[in-house]
Amino acid sequence: MDIFPISLKLQQQPCLIVGGGAIAYRKAVLLAKAGAIIHVVAPAIEAKLLQLVHSTQGQYLQAPFSLDMPLRHYRLVIAATNDKMVNIQVFKCCEAENILVNSVDDLPHCRFMVPAIVDRSPLVLSIASNGTSPVLSRQIRTQLESIIPHGMGKLAEFSGKWRAAVKAKIINPDERRIFWEDLYASPLKEQVFNDNMAEADRLIEQALMQWQKPKGEVYLVGAGPGDPELLTLKALRLMQQADVVIYDRLVSPAILELCRRDA
């Protein structure tokens, strides 16, 4: 794994964009969705970008980027100019201050990359290729958009509302995981998707009252010739649920990578 994927909480955090054109605007839209306060430095700025800056309570500095510009109070910086040398200067200044920096379409001068995003807030999926193939990342995002229901965001929000109650009732984290897995496979999910929240609340309350410590189960999963693409969806689901995985030397490393990492 050449990159370490993280999710940044940028609500009310100052972020700087160097550049005032169309590319800078596209990055600003994403930062604004994450709740960041956007500051821009550029000799000129597009009207829609300036409006976005003001809407986030940020500031626009009408000037070229300067090596003396203070950067320490920014959470991250994006260099989005059409001047490669300026972008390199931004990168070097950020590196000196240990600030996360992205130079658009300039992989050697990036400390982080902006991934392709599937937004089902509060559930957010990102697809990154370490800058090697942004088009492929976008194609995968398109495929995911078509198979992940928009209701998944509501389900994530519903889960967050009940998380503390479930944690108080089911102390063991492994048992808690099983509870949620069973719940997501139950009719509750469709109730949330259809905005029947009262019925969803009733179902989870009932599930908590009836909860009993689960008994162990054993499943046999055929790994075939070792090609991960030949696994069935049920096999993959069971491998992701298993607490203990027993395998022999014929099982390929690619298959084992699909098991739960903490199994």
Helices and strands as residue ranges (DSSP letters): E 14-18, H 22-33, E 37-42, H 47-55, E 60-62, E 76-79, H 84-97, E 100-103, G 107-109, E 116-120, E 123-127, H 134-147, H 151-169, H 173-184, H 188-193, H 197-209, G 228-230, H 233-241, H 253-256
